[in-house]
Amino acid sequence: MNRSVSRFLYPAIALLLGSLAVADGGVEIGAPAPEFELPDQEGQLHSLEDYRDHWVVLYFYPKDETPGCTTEACEFRDNIFAFRKLNAQILGVSLDDVESHRKFAENHGLPFPLLADSEGTTADAYGVKTKMMGWTVAKRQTFIIDPQGNVARHYEKVDPDEHAAEVLAELEALGAGN
């Protein structure tokens, strides 16, 4: 094989296989969602237990102020009233710190908590921590957690432009808001 092609192909295959292994060992549908306690952009602590009796949209994303992450956050923001009507709480999570989240939320008027998983423990628990371009980040994945605290849906592939609408449709199909 051409040496320059293999230089790019082999790492790409390793990354793909590594992500498949994480998906196999990740959180299962119907299982209790891993608990967490993380600070938001204001430094206030949030835990999954705080949202019992609500649907939770726990979305992980790589980095504040990057194009895909901004698009995804703004799509959730623009549909916030539809999520609230379904009794669903949106929680964004990345490995960025509280100050980075504060600026990101202010810059884009985000009306939901952005949780700072600076140590990566929650990303580890959900099987979404990875390396990307030399940085340790959370993969762009989303979990819908039911009011009893169980994982109802896991999105491993997310299109930032369409994800909020996709999650809303799934919440409605799951009977949220009834």
C-alpha positions as CSV (number, residue, x, y, z in Angstrom):
1,M,0.0,0.0,0.0
2,N,1.2,3.5,-0.7
3,R,3.0,4.8,2.4
4,S,1.2,8.2,2.5
5,V,-2.2,6.5,2.2
6,S,-1.4,4.0,5.0
7,R,-0.2,6.9,7.2
8,F,-3.8,8.2,7.2
9,L,-5.8,5.0,6.7
10,Y,-4.5,3.0,9.6
11,P,-5.1,5.6,12.3
12,A,-8.6,6.2,10.8
13,I,-9.4,2.4,11.0
14,A,-8.0,2.3,14.6
15,L,-10.2,5.3,15.6
16,L,-13.3,3.7,14.0
17,L,-12.6,0.3,15.8
18,G,-11.9,2.1,19.1
19,S,-15.2,4.0,18.9
20,L,-17.1,0.7,18.1
21,A,-15.5,-0.9,21.2
22,V,-16.7,2.0,23.4
23,A,-20.2,1.8,21.9
24,D,-20.3,-2.0,22.8
25,G,-19.2,-1.3,26.3
26,G,-21.3,1.8,26.9
27,V,-24.5,2.5,28.6
28,E,-27.3,0.1,27.7
29,I,-30.9,1.1,26.8
30,G,-33.2,0.4,29.7
31,A,-30.3,0.4,32.2
32,P,-30.1,3.0,35.0
33,A,-28.2,6.1,33.7
34,P,-24.9,6.7,35.5
35,E,-25.3,9.3,38.2
36,F,-23.2,12.5,38.2
37,E,-22.7,15.7,40.1
38,L,-21.3,18.5,38.0
39,P,-21.2,22.4,38.1
40,D,-22.9,24.4,35.5
41,Q,-21.9,27.7,33.9
42,E,-22.8,29.5,37.1
43,G,-20.9,27.1,39.4
44,Q,-24.2,25.5,40.6
45,L,-24.1,21.7,41.1
46,H,-26.5,19.5,39.1
47,S,-27.0,15.8,39.6
48,L,-29.2,13.4,37.6
49,E,-31.2,12.8,40.8
50,D,-32.2,16.5,40.6
51,Y,-34.3,15.7,37.5
52,R,-36.3,12.7,38.7
53,D,-39.8,12.9,37.3
54,H,-38.5,14.8,34.2
55,W,-37.2,13.5,30.9
56,V,-33.5,14.5,30.5
57,V,-31.7,15.2,27.3
58,L,-28.1,14.7,28.3
59,Y,-26.0,15.8,25.3
60,F,-22.3,15.5,25.2
61,Y,-20.2,17.7,22.9
62,P,-16.5,18.2,22.2
63,K,-15.8,21.9,22.7
64,D,-17.4,25.3,23.5
65,E,-17.5,27.9,20.6
66,T,-16.7,25.4,17.8
67,P,-19.0,25.4,14.8
68,G,-20.8,22.1,15.2
69,C,-21.1,22.5,19.0
70,T,-22.5,26.0,18.6
71,T,-25.0,24.9,16.0
72,E,-26.2,22.0,18.2
73,A,-26.5,24.2,21.3
74,C,-28.4,26.9,19.4
75,E,-30.8,24.3,17.9
76,F,-31.6,23.1,21.4
77,R,-32.0,26.8,22.5
78,D,-34.3,27.6,19.6
79,N,-36.6,24.7,20.5
80,I,-36.5,25.2,24.3
81,F,-40.2,25.8,24.7
82,A,-41.1,22.5,22.8
83,F,-38.7,20.6,25.2
84,R,-40.3,22.3,28.2
85,K,-43.8,21.4,27.0
86,L,-42.6,17.7,27.0
87,N,-41.3,18.0,30.6
88,A,-37.8,17.6,29.2
89,Q,-34.6,19.1,30.7
90,I,-31.7,19.7,28.4
91,L,-28.2,19.3,29.9
92,G,-25.1,20.0,27.8
93,V,-21.9,18.4,28.9
94,S,-18.3,18.9,27.8
95,L,-14.9,18.7,29.4
96,D,-14.5,22.5,29.2
97,D,-14.4,24.4,32.5
98,V,-17.1,26.5,34.2
99,E,-15.7,29.8,32.8
100,S,-15.6,28.5,29.3
101,H,-19.3,27.4,29.7
102,R,-20.3,30.7,31.1
103,K,-18.9,32.6,28.1
104,F,-20.4,30.1,25.7
105,A,-23.9,30.3,27.3
106,E,-23.7,34.1,27.4
107,N,-22.5,34.5,23.8
108,H,-25.4,32.4,22.5
109,G,-28.2,33.0,25.1
110,L,-28.4,29.4,26.1
111,P,-31.3,28.9,28.6
112,F,-30.2,25.5,29.9
113,P,-27.3,24.2,32.1
114,L,-23.9,23.4,30.5
115,L,-22.2,21.0,32.8
116,A,-18.4,21.2,33.3
117,D,-17.0,17.6,33.3
118,S,-13.4,18.9,33.6
119,E,-12.1,15.6,35.0
120,G,-13.9,13.6,32.4
121,T,-15.5,11.2,34.9
122,T,-19.0,11.6,33.6
123,A,-17.9,11.2,30.0
124,D,-16.1,8.1,31.1
125,A,-19.2,6.7,32.8
126,Y,-21.2,7.2,29.7
127,G,-18.5,5.8,27.4
128,V,-18.0,9.0,25.4
129,K,-14.6,10.3,26.3
130,T,-12.1,10.2,23.4
131,K,-9.0,11.9,22.0
132,M,-9.5,14.2,19.0
133,M,-6.6,16.2,17.5
134,G,-4.5,15.7,20.6
135,W,-7.3,16.9,23.0
136,T,-9.3,14.8,25.4
137,V,-12.9,15.6,24.6
138,A,-16.4,14.2,24.8
139,K,-17.8,12.6,21.7
140,R,-20.9,14.2,20.2
141,Q,-23.5,11.8,21.6
142,T,-26.9,12.2,23.3
143,F,-28.8,10.2,25.9
144,I,-32.5,10.5,26.6
145,I,-33.1,9.5,30.2
146,D,-36.6,8.7,31.3
147,P,-38.3,10.2,34.5
148,Q,-37.2,7.1,36.5
149,G,-33.6,7.6,35.6
150,N,-33.2,4.9,32.9
151,V,-31.6,5.3,29.5
152,A,-34.4,5.4,27.0
153,R,-32.4,6.3,23.9
154,H,-28.7,6.7,22.9
155,Y,-27.7,8.7,19.8
156,E,-24.2,7.7,18.8
157,K,-24.4,9.6,15.5
158,V,-25.5,13.2,15.7
159,D,-26.0,15.8,13.0
160,P,-25.9,19.2,14.8
161,D,-28.3,20.8,12.3
162,E,-31.1,18.3,12.8
163,H,-30.5,16.7,16.2
164,A,-32.8,18.9,18.3
165,A,-35.8,18.1,16.0
166,E,-34.8,14.4,16.0
167,V,-34.7,14.3,19.9
168,L,-38.1,16.2,20.1
169,A,-39.7,13.6,17.8
170,E,-38.3,10.7,19.9
171,L,-39.5,12.3,23.1
172,E,-43.0,12.5,21.6
173,A,-42.8,8.9,20.5
174,L,-41.7,7.9,24.0
175,G,-44.8,9.6,25.4
176,A,-43.1,12.5,27.1
177,G,-45.4,15.3,28.2
178,N,-48.4,13.0,28.7
